[in-house]
């Protein structure tokens, strides 16, 4: 299991939409299992990805917890 994080100034909606495209059906092919204003989660192929946002002032922290998708999780954060 891996837990990594990165700070960004992108909007929460933009981050979650990017995560949906990257990890979902058109990207890594995972099934979306939940979404609300602060997080989105996916599962499939024996693993999972959970993207959680937290805000402090104008900065947002994007935290990803994953099992079996460590490399894609790192790639996603690099592209933010």
Gaussian input, Z-matrix of N, CA and C with variables (Angstrom, degrees):
# hf/3-21g

backbone

0 1
 N
 C     1     B1
 C     2     B2     1     A1
 N     3     B3     2     A2     1     D1
 C     4     B4     3     A3     2     D2
 C     5     B5     4     A4     3     D3
 N     6     B6     5     A5     4     D4
 C     7     B7     6     A6     5     D5
 C     8     B8     7     A7     6     D6
 N     9     B9     8     A8     7     D7
 C    10    B10     9     A9     8     D8
 C    11    B11    10    A10     9     D9
 N    12    B12    11    A11    10    D10
 C    13    B13    12    A12    11    D11
 C    14    B14    13    A13    12    D12
 N    15    B15    14    A14    13    D13
 C    16    B16    15    A15    14    D14
 C    17    B17    16    A16    15    D15
 N    18    B18    17    A17    16    D16
 C    19    B19    18    A18    17    D17
 C    20    B20    19    A19    18    D18
 N    21    B21    20    A20    19    D19
 C    22    B22    21    A21    20    D20
 C    23    B23    22    A22    21    D21
 N    24    B24    23    A23    22    D22
 C    25    B25    24    A24    23    D23
 C    26    B26    25    A25    24    D24
 N    27    B27    26    A26    25    D25
 C    28    B28    27    A27    26    D26
 C    29    B29    28    A28    27    D27
 N    30    B30    29    A29    28    D28
 C    31    B31    30    A30    29    D29
 C    32    B32    31    A31    30    D30
 N    33    B33    32    A32    31    D31
 C    34    B34    33    A33    32    D32
 C    35    B35    34    A34    33    D33
 N    36    B36    35    A35    34    D34
 C    37    B37    36    A36    35    D35
 C    38    B38    37    A37    36    D36
 N    39    B39    38    A38    37    D37
 C    40    B40    39    A39    38    D38
 C    41    B41    40    A40    39    D39
 N    42    B42    41    A41    40    D40
 C    43    B43    42    A42    41    D41
 C    44    B44    43    A43    42    D42
 N    45    B45    44    A44    43    D43
 C    46    B46    45    A45    44    D44
 C    47    B47    46    A46    45    D45
 N    48    B48    47    A47    46    D46
 C    49    B49    48    A48    47    D47
 C    50    B50    49    A49    48    D48
 N    51    B51    50    A50    49    D49
 C    52    B52    51    A51    50    D50
 C    53    B53    52    A52    51    D51
 N    54    B54    53    A53    52    D52
 C    55    B55    54    A54    53    D53
 C    56    B56    55    A55    54    D54
 N    57    B57    56    A56    55    D55
 C    58    B58    57    A57    56    D56
 C    59    B59    58    A58    57    D57
 N    60    B60    59    A59    58    D58
 C    61    B61    60    A60    59    D59
 C    62    B62    61    A61    60    D60
 N    63    B63    62    A62    61    D61
 C    64    B64    63    A63    62    D62
 C    65    B65    64    A64    63    D63
 N    66    B66    65    A65    64    D64
 C    67    B67    66    A66    65    D65
 C    68    B68    67    A67    66    D66
 N    69    B69    68    A68    67    D67
 C    70    B70    69    A69    68    D68
 C    71    B71    70    A70    69    D69
 N    72    B72    71    A71    70    D70
 C    73    B73    72    A72    71    D71
 C    74    B74    73    A73    72    D72
 N    75    B75    74    A74    73    D73
 C    76    B76    75    A75    74    D74
 C    77    B77    76    A76    75    D75
 N    78    B78    77    A77    76    D76
 C    79    B79    78    A78    77    D77
 C    80    B80    79    A79    78    D78
 N    81    B81    80    A80    79    D79
 C    82    B82    81    A81    80    D80
 C    83    B83    82    A82    81    D81
 N    84    B84    83    A83    82    D82
 C    85    B85    84    A84    83    D83
 C    86    B86    85    A85    84    D84
 N    87    B87    86    A86    85    D85
 C    88    B88    87    A87    86    D86
 C    89    B89    88    A88    87    D87
 N    90    B90    89    A89    88    D88
 C    91    B91    90    A90    89    D89
 C    92    B92    91    A91    90    D90
 N    93    B93    92    A92    91    D91
 C    94    B94    93    A93    92    D92
 C    95    B95    94    A94    93    D93
 N    96    B96    95    A95    94    D94
 C    97    B97    96    A96    95    D95
 C    98    B98    97    A97    96    D96
 N    99    B99    98    A98    97    D97
 C   100   B100    99    A99    98    D98
 C   101   B101   100   A100    99    D99
 N   102   B102   101   A101   100   D100
 C   103   B103   102   A102   101   D101
 C   104   B104   103   A103   102   D102
 N   105   B105   104   A104   103   D103
 C   106   B106   105   A105   104   D104
 C   107   B107   106   A106   105   D105
 N   108   B108   107   A107   106   D106
 C   109   B109   108   A108   107   D107
 C   110   B110   109   A109   108   D108
 N   111   B111   110   A110   109   D109
 C   112   B112   111   A111   110   D110
 C   113   B113   112   A112   111   D111
 N   114   B114   113   A113   112   D112
 C   115   B115   114   A114   113   D113
 C   116   B116   115   A115   114   D114
 N   117   B117   116   A116   115   D115
 C   118   B118   117   A117   116   D116
 C   119   B119   118   A118   117   D117
 N   120   B120   119   A119   118   D118
 C   121   B121   120   A120   119   D119
 C   122   B122   121   A121   120   D120
 N   123   B123   122   A122   121   D121
 C   124   B124   123   A123   122   D122
 C   125   B125   124   A124   123   D123
 N   126   B126   125   A125   124   D124
 C   127   B127   126   A126   125   D125
 C   128   B128   127   A127   126   D126
 N   129   B129   128   A128   127   D127
 C   130   B130   129   A129   128   D128
 C   131   B131   130   A130   129   D129
 N   132   B132   131   A131   130   D130
 C   133   B133   132   A132   131   D131
 C   134   B134   133   A133   132   D132
 N   135   B135   134   A134   133   D133
 C   136   B136   135   A135   134   D134
 C   137   B137   136   A136   135   D135
 N   138   B138   137   A137   136   D136
 C   139   B139   138   A138   137   D137
 C   140   B140   139   A139   138   D138
 N   141   B141   140   A140   139   D139
 C   142   B142   141   A141   140   D140
 C   143   B143   142   A142   141   D141
 N   144   B144   143   A143   142   D142
 C   145   B145   144   A144   143   D143
 C   146   B146   145   A145   144   D144
 N   147   B147   146   A146   145   D145
 C   148   B148   147   A147   146   D146
 C   149   B149   148   A148   147   D147
 N   150   B150   149   A149   148   D148
 C   151   B151   150   A150   149   D149
 C   152   B152   151   A151   150   D150
 N   153   B153   152   A152   151   D151
 C   154   B154   153   A153   152   D152
 C   155   B155   154   A154   153   D153
 N   156   B156   155   A155   154   D154
 C   157   B157   156   A156   155   D155
 C   158   B158   157   A157   156   D156
 N   159   B159   158   A158   157   D157
 C   160   B160   159   A159   158   D158
 C   161   B161   160   A160   159   D159
 N   162   B162   161   A161   160   D160
 C   163   B163   162   A162   161   D161
 C   164   B164   163   A163   162   D162
 N   165   B165   164   A164   163   D163
 C   166   B166   165   A165   164   D164
 C   167   B167   166   A166   165   D165
 N   168   B168   167   A167   166   D166
 C   169   B169   168   A168   167   D167
 C   170   B170   169   A169   168   D168
 N   171   B171   170   A170   169   D169
 C   172   B172   171   A171   170   D170
 C   173   B173   172   A172   171   D171
 N   174   B174   173   A173   172   D172
 C   175   B175   174   A174   173   D173
 C   176   B176   175   A175   174   D174
 N   177   B177   176   A176   175   D175
 C   178   B178   177   A177   176   D176
 C   179   B179   178   A178   177   D177
 N   180   B180   179   A179   178   D178
 C   181   B181   180   A180   179   D179
 C   182   B182   181   A181   180   D180
 N   183   B183   182   A182   181   D181
 C   184   B184   183   A183   182   D182
 C   185   B185   184   A184   183   D183
 N   186   B186   185   A185   184   D184
 C   187   B187   186   A186   185   D185
 C   188   B188   187   A187   186   D186
 N   189   B189   188   A188   187   D187
 C   190   B190   189   A189   188   D188
 C   191   B191   190   A190   189   D189
 N   192   B192   191   A191   190   D190
 C   193   B193   192   A192   191   D191
 C   194   B194   193   A193   192   D192
 N   195   B195   194   A194   193   D193
 C   196   B196   195   A195   194   D194
 C   197   B197   196   A196   195   D195
 N   198   B198   197   A197   196   D196
 C   199   B199   198   A198   197   D197
 C   200   B200   199   A199   198   D198
 N   201   B201   200   A200   199   D199
 C   202   B202   201   A201   200   D200
 C   203   B203   202   A202   201   D201
 N   204   B204   203   A203   202   D202
 C   205   B205   204   A204   203   D203
 C   206   B206   205   A205   204   D204
 N   207   B207   206   A206   205   D205
 C   208   B208   207   A207   206   D206
 C   209   B209   208   A208   207   D207
 N   210   B210   209   A209   208   D208
 C   211   B211   210   A210   209   D209
 C   212   B212   211   A211   210   D210
 N   213   B213   212   A212   211   D211
 C   214   B214   213   A213   212   D212
 C   215   B215   214   A214   213   D213
 N   216   B216   215   A215   214   D214
 C   217   B217   216   A216   215   D215
 C   218   B218   217   A217   216   D216
 N   219   B219   218   A218   217   D217
 C   220   B220   219   A219   218   D218
 C   221   B221   220   A220   219   D219
 N   222   B222   221   A221   220   D220
 C   223   B223   222   A222   221   D221
 C   224   B224   223   A223   222   D222
 N   225   B225   224   A224   223   D223
 C   226   B226   225   A225   224   D224
 C   227   B227   226   A226   225   D225
 N   228   B228   227   A227   226   D226
 C   229   B229   228   A228   227   D227
 C   230   B230   229   A229   228   D228
 N   231   B231   230   A230   229   D229
 C   232   B232   231   A231   230   D230
 C   233   B233   232   A232   231   D231
 N   234   B234   233   A233   232   D232
 C   235   B235   234   A234   233   D233
 C   236   B236   235   A235   234   D234
 N   237   B237   236   A236   235   D235
 C   238   B238   237   A237   236   D236
 C   239   B239   238   A238   237   D237

   B1=1.4434
   B2=1.5250
   B3=1.3131
   B4=1.4606
   B5=1.5202
   B6=1.3239
   B7=1.4694
   B8=1.5239
   B9=1.3472
   B10=1.4605
   B11=1.5189
   B12=1.3429
   B13=1.4622
   B14=1.5200
   B15=1.3332
   B16=1.4620
   B17=1.5207
   B18=1.3376
   B19=1.4669
   B20=1.5222
   B21=1.3290
   B22=1.4545
   B23=1.5222
   B24=1.3202
   B25=1.4728
   B26=1.5275
   B27=1.3021
   B28=1.4755
   B29=1.5243
   B30=1.3124
   B31=1.4616
   B32=1.5295
   B33=1.3301
   B34=1.4640
   B35=1.5267
   B36=1.3276
   B37=1.4631
   B38=1.5237
   B39=1.3185
   B40=1.4612
   B41=1.5350
   B42=1.3113
   B43=1.4631
   B44=1.5246
   B45=1.3273
   B46=1.4601
   B47=1.5245
   B48=1.3343
   B49=1.4657
   B50=1.5214
   B51=1.3289
   B52=1.4688
   B53=1.5263
   B54=1.3059
   B55=1.4670
   B56=1.5221
   B57=1.3313
   B58=1.4580
   B59=1.5295
   B60=1.3351
   B61=1.4613
   B62=1.5293
   B63=1.3159
   B64=1.4570
   B65=1.5384
   B66=1.3264
   B67=1.4618
   B68=1.5252
   B69=1.3292
   B70=1.4573
   B71=1.5119
   B72=1.3188
   B73=1.4618
   B74=1.5221
   B75=1.3211
   B76=1.4531
   B77=1.5163
   B78=1.3360
   B79=1.4648
   B80=1.5151
   B81=1.3212
   B82=1.4622
   B83=1.5229
   B84=1.3349
   B85=1.4592
   B86=1.5118
   B87=1.3333
   B88=1.4616
   B89=1.5260
   B90=1.3122
   B91=1.4595
   B92=1.5184
   B93=1.3323
   B94=1.4646
   B95=1.5198
   B96=1.3307
   B97=1.4582
   B98=1.5215
   B99=1.3231
   B100=1.4549
   B101=1.5153
   B102=1.3301
   B103=1.4667
   B104=1.5205
   B105=1.3265
   B106=1.4530
   B107=1.5190
   B108=1.3301
   B109=1.4670
   B110=1.5245
   B111=1.3345
   B112=1.4699
   B113=1.5223
   B114=1.3156
   B115=1.4631
   B116=1.5240
   B117=1.3222
   B118=1.4519
   B119=1.5211
   B120=1.3292
   B121=1.4593
   B122=1.5206
   B123=1.3243
   B124=1.4556
   B125=1.5183
   B126=1.3374
   B127=1.4643
   B128=1.5192
   B129=1.3208
   B130=1.4503
   B131=1.5044
   B132=1.3265
   B133=1.4629
   B134=1.5310
   B135=1.3309
   B136=1.4511
   B137=1.5128
   B138=1.3252
   B139=1.4573
   B140=1.5116
   B141=1.3205
   B142=1.4609
   B143=1.5278
   B144=1.3312
   B145=1.4628
   B146=1.5178
   B147=1.3216
   B148=1.4623
   B149=1.5227
   B150=1.3314
   B151=1.4630
   B152=1.5278
   B153=1.3295
   B154=1.4595
   B155=1.5239
   B156=1.3325
   B157=1.4597
   B158=1.5190
   B159=1.3238
   B160=1.4601
   B161=1.5200
   B162=1.3361
   B163=1.4642
   B164=1.5102
   B165=1.3164
   B166=1.4575
   B167=1.5176
   B168=1.3178
   B169=1.4593
   B170=1.5146
   B171=1.3272
   B172=1.4643
   B173=1.5261
   B174=1.3214
   B175=1.4699
   B176=1.5221
   B177=1.3145
   B178=1.4462
   B179=1.5201
   B180=1.3009
   B181=1.4536
   B182=1.5220
   B183=1.3124
   B184=1.4536
   B185=1.5163
   B186=1.3246
   B187=1.4571
   B188=1.5250
   B189=1.3167
   B190=1.4602
   B191=1.5164
   B192=1.3155
   B193=1.4568
   B194=1.5196
   B195=1.3249
   B196=1.4509
   B197=1.5175
   B198=1.3041
   B199=1.4589
   B200=1.5194
   B201=1.3059
   B202=1.4630
   B203=1.5275
   B204=1.3261
   B205=1.4641
   B206=1.5321
   B207=1.3186
   B208=1.4551
   B209=1.5286
   B210=1.3273
   B211=1.4637
   B212=1.5274
   B213=1.3481
   B214=1.4682
   B215=1.5261
   B216=1.3198
   B217=1.4722
   B218=1.5241
   B219=1.3273
   B220=1.4689
   B221=1.5294
   B222=1.3224
   B223=1.4722
   B224=1.5238
   B225=1.3330
   B226=1.4646
   B227=1.5292
   B228=1.3202
   B229=1.4566
   B230=1.5194
   B231=1.3091
   B232=1.4733
   B233=1.5225
   B234=1.3211
   B235=1.4753
   B236=1.5191
   B237=1.3176
   B238=1.4769
   B239=1.5117
   A1=107.85
   A2=115.57
   A3=122.50
   A4=109.34
   A5=115.59
   A6=121.81
   A7=106.60
   A8=116.24
   A9=121.91
   A10=109.16
   A11=116.40
   A12=120.53
   A13=110.39
   A14=114.42
   A15=121.87
   A16=108.42
   A17=116.12
   A18=121.31
   A19=109.48
   A20=115.77
   A21=121.67
   A22=109.24
   A23=116.06
   A24=120.81
   A25=111.58
   A26=117.40
   A27=120.65
   A28=109.89
   A29=115.14
   A30=119.78
   A31=110.14
   A32=116.68
   A33=119.52
   A34=112.67
   A35=117.51
   A36=120.20
   A37=110.82
   A38=117.41
   A39=121.22
   A40=110.97
   A41=117.04
   A42=121.37
   A43=110.82
   A44=116.57
   A45=120.30
   A46=111.51
   A47=117.35
   A48=120.70
   A49=111.07
   A50=116.67
   A51=120.27
   A52=110.83
   A53=117.24
   A54=120.91
   A55=110.46
   A56=117.09
   A57=121.17
   A58=111.00
   A59=117.11
   A60=120.45
   A61=111.77
   A62=117.26
   A63=122.12
   A64=112.41
   A65=116.66
   A66=119.91
   A67=113.52
   A68=117.81
   A69=121.79
   A70=114.89
   A71=115.32
   A72=123.45
   A73=113.93
   A74=119.22
   A75=121.69
   A76=114.37
   A77=117.21
   A78=121.49
   A79=111.46
   A80=116.58
   A81=121.87
   A82=112.64
   A83=117.24
   A84=120.76
   A85=115.56
   A86=117.17
   A87=120.71
   A88=110.75
   A89=116.08
   A90=121.88
   A91=109.15
   A92=116.12
   A93=120.31
   A94=108.29
   A95=116.98
   A96=121.08
   A97=113.30
   A98=117.70
   A99=120.46
   A100=111.32
   A101=115.17
   A102=120.75
   A103=108.89
   A104=115.65
   A105=122.13
   A106=107.28
   A107=118.98
   A108=121.04
   A109=114.00
   A110=118.44
   A111=119.92
   A112=114.62
   A113=117.76
   A114=117.52
   A115=112.27
   A116=113.64
   A117=121.88
   A118=106.91
   A119=117.03
   A120=119.68
   A121=110.59
   A122=114.09
   A123=122.65
   A124=109.09
   A125=115.98
   A126=120.78
   A127=108.97
   A128=114.94
   A129=121.30
   A130=111.10
   A131=115.99
   A132=123.15
   A133=112.16
   A134=117.24
   A135=121.19
   A136=115.14
   A137=117.51
   A138=120.31
   A139=112.23
   A140=115.31
   A141=121.11
   A142=110.07
   A143=114.72
   A144=123.36
   A145=107.20
   A146=117.28
   A147=122.53
   A148=107.99
   A149=116.44
   A150=122.88
   A151=107.13
   A152=117.01
   A153=122.39
   A154=109.51
   A155=116.29
   A156=122.27
   A157=110.13
   A158=115.09
   A159=120.48
   A160=107.09
   A161=116.20
   A162=120.59
   A163=110.72
   A164=113.86
   A165=121.37
   A166=106.42
   A167=116.45
   A168=120.56
   A169=110.30
   A170=117.08
   A171=121.48
   A172=112.28
   A173=116.93
   A174=121.90
   A175=110.28
   A176=115.64
   A177=122.19
   A178=108.47
   A179=116.23
   A180=121.11
   A181=107.49
   A182=114.93
   A183=121.99
   A184=106.57
   A185=116.42
   A186=121.20
   A187=108.72
   A188=115.42
   A189=120.77
   A190=108.78
   A191=114.77
   A192=121.44
   A193=106.56
   A194=116.97
   A195=119.83
   A196=112.14
   A197=113.66
   A198=122.00
   A199=106.37
   A200=116.91
   A201=125.20
   A202=114.76
   A203=118.95
   A204=121.58
   A205=110.72
   A206=115.99
   A207=121.23
   A208=111.91
   A209=117.19
   A210=120.24
   A211=111.75
   A212=119.77
   A213=118.69
   A214=113.50
   A215=117.96
   A216=120.92
   A217=110.30
   A218=116.37
   A219=119.74
   A220=110.92
   A221=117.14
   A222=120.96
   A223=111.25
   A224=117.00
   A225=120.54
   A226=110.34
   A227=118.05
   A228=120.33
   A229=111.86
   A230=118.15
   A231=120.56
   A232=111.86
   A233=116.89
   A234=121.59
   A235=113.35
   A236=117.72
   A237=119.72
   A238=111.10
   D1=146.24
   D2=-179.53
   D3=-131.36
   D4=140.23
   D5=173.10
   D6=-131.02
   D7=118.77
   D8=-179.75
   D9=-134.23
   D10=161.61
   D11=-177.76
   D12=-147.71
   D13=159.35
   D14=177.34
   D15=-152.49
   D16=145.08
   D17=175.73
   D18=-92.23
   D19=146.81
   D20=179.26
   D21=-153.92
   D22=163.76
   D23=174.81
   D24=-107.38
   D25=4.78
   D26=178.25
   D27=-65.45
   D28=155.80
   D29=-178.73
   D30=-72.91
   D31=152.82
   D32=177.97
   D33=-56.84
   D34=-42.78
   D35=-179.73
   D36=-62.08
   D37=-41.56
   D38=179.59
   D39=-63.55
   D40=-43.23
   D41=179.86
   D42=-63.25
   D43=-47.11
   D44=-178.47
   D45=-66.37
   D46=-38.78
   D47=176.91
   D48=-63.56
   D49=-41.96
   D50=177.51
   D51=-63.56
   D52=-41.52
   D53=178.40
   D54=-62.81
   D55=-40.63
   D56=179.17
   D57=-61.94
   D58=-43.38
   D59=178.54
   D60=-69.21
   D61=-39.29
   D62=-175.34
   D63=-71.84
   D64=-47.46
   D65=-175.06
   D66=-95.21
   D67=-20.62
   D68=-174.86
   D69=-77.28
   D70=-160.54
   D71=-173.54
   D72=-53.45
   D73=-39.67
   D74=-178.21
   D75=-82.68
   D76=-7.60
   D77=-178.02
   D78=-115.67
   D79=-103.88
   D80=-179.45
   D81=-74.50
   D82=-10.98
   D83=175.61
   D84=82.05
   D85=19.24
   D86=179.34
   D87=-84.99
   D88=151.71
   D89=176.81
   D90=-83.82
   D91=131.17
   D92=177.19
   D93=-73.12
   D94=127.96
   D95=-177.69
   D96=-109.08
   D97=-8.74
   D98=178.16
   D99=-178.28
   D100=153.53
   D101=175.52
   D102=-159.90
   D103=136.46
   D104=168.33
   D105=-145.20
   D106=-165.53
   D107=-172.98
   D108=-70.00
   D109=-13.47
   D110=-177.42
   D111=-121.25
   D112=-4.77
   D113=-176.73
   D114=-160.64
   D115=160.69
   D116=176.72
   D117=-145.50
   D118=143.35
   D119=-178.04
   D120=-136.31
   D121=153.51
   D122=-176.80
   D123=-139.42
   D124=156.09
   D125=176.05
   D126=-148.18
   D127=154.55
   D128=176.31
   D129=153.98
   D130=162.70
   D131=176.98
   D132=53.40
   D133=33.27
   D134=177.37
   D135=79.63
   D136=9.04
   D137=-178.81
   D138=-138.48
   D139=-171.46
   D140=179.14
   D141=-153.46
   D142=162.43
   D143=173.64
   D144=-139.19
   D145=130.27
   D146=174.88
   D147=-126.14
   D148=122.46
   D149=179.07
   D150=-108.79
   D151=122.45
   D152=-177.67
   D153=-125.33
   D154=136.44
   D155=179.36
   D156=-109.48
   D157=141.58
   D158=170.05
   D159=-135.29
   D160=150.64
   D161=-176.11
   D162=-121.36
   D163=141.98
   D164=171.97
   D165=-141.71
   D166=104.05
   D167=-174.72
   D168=67.60
   D169=-129.26
   D170=179.76
   D171=-91.49
   D172=-6.20
   D173=-178.95
   D174=-93.50
   D175=141.78
   D176=174.50
   D177=-117.80
   D178=141.05
   D179=173.86
   D180=-106.50
   D181=127.52
   D182=176.86
   D183=-103.88
   D184=117.66
   D185=179.48
   D186=-113.42
   D187=134.01
   D188=177.98
   D189=-120.71
   D190=130.15
   D191=170.95
   D192=-115.76
   D193=130.90
   D194=-176.03
   D195=-147.14
   D196=155.82
   D197=169.81
   D198=-133.56
   D199=127.21
   D200=179.91
   D201=78.86
   D202=-4.99
   D203=-179.94
   D204=-128.11
   D205=40.82
   D206=-176.99
   D207=-63.78
   D208=-47.61
   D209=-178.71
   D210=-63.01
   D211=-49.26
   D212=176.59
   D213=-60.16
   D214=-34.59
   D215=178.68
   D216=-63.17
   D217=-43.16
   D218=177.48
   D219=-63.87
   D220=-42.35
   D221=178.40
   D222=-61.35
   D223=-41.15
   D224=179.77
   D225=-60.93
   D226=-47.12
   D227=-179.67
   D228=-65.81
   D229=-34.93
   D230=176.97
   D231=-61.34
   D232=-32.57
   D233=-176.99
   D234=-83.25
   D235=-12.07
   D236=178.71
   D237=-72.30

